[in-house]
Amino acid sequence: MLHDLRHRPVGVDPLTLAPRRMHEAGGRGCRAFALFQAMRHAGPVVWILPDHVPERPLLAGLPEGLGERLILLTPKGQTDLLWSVEEALRTMPVGLVIAEPREALSLTEGRRLQLAAEAGQTVGLMLIRDGTGCAATETRWHCEPACGPPDSTLHQWSLNKNKKGTTGDWMIDWNGASAAFHLVSAAGERHQPQETPR
């Protein structure tokens, strides 16, 4: 079944990030998860990463319509990065703030960003390294590309922390071109066709 959930109420699907909250994603597929979320949020998208990081979002390779809404910031150092995140979160009408800190956030830093997200009515998504999560975050995701053929668009997204709900794992078939995606059943959950009696 094909899903396009941009216009559904928040909370009707597990992949919707709660508004006015900070979230985290890690793993090799965290940037794909960030792009997926960017397609699901209206308005400007601010992406903040350190100036020394060579791998940056390439406008020509982004999903259709996202390049026109994307604001890329490259501050120097962790202090400037966190200041930029906080200011972007407070700025309306930003739809989503994505940031790639190089260091773990302290509880105080995480709470400051949470207050900024509430003040600006914005969603924040921090792309983190393994083991660098902040206790103040609302949800924490682990994102990996799933095994498949060479041209596979399968993603394994696991919700490992959720302050206000359940956790779980989802296999997603998403081609990166729009907000539409397929939920893929786990191998053990697929129904085999019944054999015809002989």
C-alpha positions as CSV (number, residue, x, y, z in Angstrom):
1,M,0.0,0.0,0.0
2,L,1.3,3.5,-0.9
3,H,1.2,6.1,1.8
4,D,1.4,9.9,1.5
5,L,0.9,11.2,5.0
6,R,1.8,14.9,4.7
7,H,-1.8,16.1,5.1
8,R,-2.9,13.7,7.8
9,P,-3.3,14.7,11.4
10,V,-0.2,14.3,13.6
11,G,-0.1,11.0,15.5
12,V,-1.9,8.8,13.0
13,D,1.3,7.1,11.8
14,P,4.5,6.2,13.7
15,L,6.8,8.1,11.4
16,T,5.4,11.5,12.3
17,L,7.7,13.5,14.5
18,A,5.9,15.3,17.3
19,P,5.6,19.0,16.8
20,R,7.4,21.5,19.1
21,R,9.9,18.8,20.1
22,M,13.5,17.8,19.5
23,H,14.2,14.4,18.0
24,E,17.4,12.5,17.2
25,A,18.4,10.0,14.4
26,G,21.6,8.1,14.1
27,G,23.0,5.3,11.9
28,R,24.2,5.2,8.2
29,G,20.7,6.1,7.0
30,C,20.0,9.1,9.2
31,R,20.4,11.6,6.3
32,A,17.8,9.7,4.3
33,F,15.5,9.8,7.3
34,A,16.1,13.6,7.6
35,L,15.2,14.1,3.9
36,F,12.1,12.0,4.4
37,Q,11.1,14.2,7.3
38,A,11.9,17.4,5.3
39,M,9.4,16.3,2.6
40,R,6.7,15.8,5.2
41,H,7.1,19.3,6.8
42,A,5.7,22.4,5.1
43,G,7.7,25.7,5.0
44,P,11.4,26.4,5.1
45,V,13.8,23.6,6.2
46,V,17.0,24.7,7.9
47,W,19.9,22.3,7.7
48,I,22.9,23.1,10.0
49,L,26.2,21.3,9.8
50,P,29.8,22.2,10.8
51,D,31.7,24.1,8.1
52,H,34.4,21.4,7.9
53,V,32.0,18.6,6.9
54,P,32.7,17.9,3.2
55,E,29.5,15.9,2.6
56,R,26.7,18.4,2.2
57,P,23.2,18.1,0.7
58,L,23.5,18.6,-3.1
59,L,20.6,20.8,-4.3
60,A,20.4,19.0,-7.7
61,G,20.0,15.6,-5.9
62,L,17.2,16.6,-3.5
63,P,13.6,15.5,-3.8
64,E,11.5,17.8,-6.0
65,G,10.5,21.1,-4.4
66,L,12.9,20.7,-1.4
67,G,15.8,22.6,-2.9
68,E,13.7,25.8,-3.0
69,R,12.8,25.5,0.7
70,L,16.2,24.5,2.0
71,I,18.5,26.9,3.9
72,L,21.9,25.5,4.5
73,L,24.0,26.9,7.4
74,T,27.6,26.0,8.1
75,P,28.8,27.5,11.4
76,K,32.2,27.1,12.9
77,G,32.4,25.0,16.0
78,Q,29.9,23.4,18.3
79,T,29.0,26.6,20.2
80,D,28.0,28.4,17.0
81,L,26.2,25.4,15.7
82,L,24.0,25.1,18.8
83,W,23.4,28.9,18.7
84,S,22.3,28.6,15.1
85,V,20.0,25.6,15.9
86,E,18.4,27.5,18.8
87,E,17.8,30.6,16.7
88,A,16.4,28.6,13.8
89,L,14.0,26.8,16.1
90,R,12.7,30.1,17.4
91,T,12.2,31.5,13.9
92,M,8.7,31.1,12.5
93,P,7.5,29.8,10.0
94,V,10.4,27.3,9.8
95,G,8.9,23.8,9.4
96,L,11.9,21.7,10.3
97,V,15.4,22.3,11.7
98,I,18.0,19.6,11.0
99,A,21.4,19.7,12.6
100,E,24.5,17.6,12.6
101,P,26.5,18.2,15.8
102,R,29.9,16.6,16.1
103,E,29.8,16.3,19.9
104,A,27.2,15.0,22.3
105,L,24.8,17.5,23.7
106,S,24.6,18.0,27.5
107,L,21.2,17.8,29.3
108,T,21.2,21.6,29.6
109,E,21.9,22.1,25.9
110,G,19.2,19.6,25.0
111,R,16.7,21.4,27.3
112,R,17.5,24.8,25.8
113,L,16.8,23.4,22.3
114,Q,13.6,21.9,23.5
115,L,12.4,25.2,24.9
116,A,13.4,26.9,21.6
117,A,11.3,24.3,19.6
118,E,8.3,25.0,21.9
119,A,8.7,28.8,21.5
120,G,9.0,28.6,17.7
121,Q,6.4,25.8,17.3
122,T,9.1,24.0,15.3
123,V,10.3,20.4,14.9
124,G,14.0,19.8,15.5
125,L,16.0,16.8,14.3
126,M,19.5,16.2,15.4
127,L,21.6,13.7,13.3
128,I,23.9,12.1,15.9
129,R,26.7,9.7,16.1
130,D,26.3,6.4,17.9
131,G,26.3,6.8,21.6
132,T,25.9,10.6,21.6
133,G,22.2,10.9,22.3
134,C,20.8,13.5,24.7
135,A,18.4,12.6,27.5
136,A,16.2,15.6,26.7
137,T,15.2,14.3,23.3
138,E,11.6,13.3,22.6
139,T,12.4,10.4,20.3
140,R,15.6,8.7,19.1
141,W,15.7,6.7,15.8
142,H,18.3,4.4,14.4
143,C,18.3,4.4,10.6
144,E,20.0,1.9,8.3
145,P,19.7,1.1,4.6
146,A,18.2,-2.3,4.3
147,C,19.7,-5.2,2.4
148,G,18.2,-5.7,-1.1
149,P,19.1,-5.5,-4.8
150,P,21.7,-2.9,-5.9
151,D,19.0,-0.4,-6.7
152,S,17.1,-1.0,-3.5
153,T,15.2,1.8,-1.8
154,L,14.5,-0.1,1.4
155,H,15.2,1.5,4.8
156,Q,15.1,0.0,8.3
157,W,14.0,2.7,10.8
158,S,13.9,1.8,14.4
159,L,12.4,4.0,17.1
160,N,14.5,3.2,20.2
161,K,13.3,6.0,22.5
162,N,9.9,7.6,22.8
163,K,8.9,9.7,25.8
164,K,5.2,9.6,24.9
165,G,4.5,6.4,23.1
166,T,5.7,3.0,22.0
167,T,8.9,2.0,20.2
168,G,9.2,-0.2,17.2
169,D,10.8,-1.1,13.8
170,W,9.6,-0.3,10.4
171,M,10.8,-1.4,6.9
172,I,10.2,1.4,4.5
173,D,10.4,1.4,0.7
174,W,11.0,5.1,-0.1
175,N,12.6,6.2,-3.3
176,G,13.5,9.7,-2.1
177,A,11.5,11.5,-4.7
178,S,8.4,12.5,-2.7
179,A,6.8,12.0,0.7
180,A,5.0,8.8,-0.6
181,F,6.3,5.5,0.7
182,H,5.5,1.8,1.2
183,L,5.5,0.0,4.5
184,V,7.0,-3.4,3.9
185,S,6.1,-6.4,6.0
186,A,8.9,-8.2,7.8
187,A,9.9,-11.5,6.2
188,G,8.3,-13.5,9.0
189,E,5.0,-11.6,8.7
190,R,4.4,-12.2,5.0
191,H,1.5,-14.4,4.2
192,Q,2.3,-17.3,2.0
193,P,-0.4,-18.4,-0.5
194,Q,-2.3,-21.4,0.5
195,E,-1.6,-24.6,-1.3
196,T,-4.4,-26.1,-3.4
197,P,-5.4,-29.6,-2.2
198,R,-4.5,-32.4,-4.6
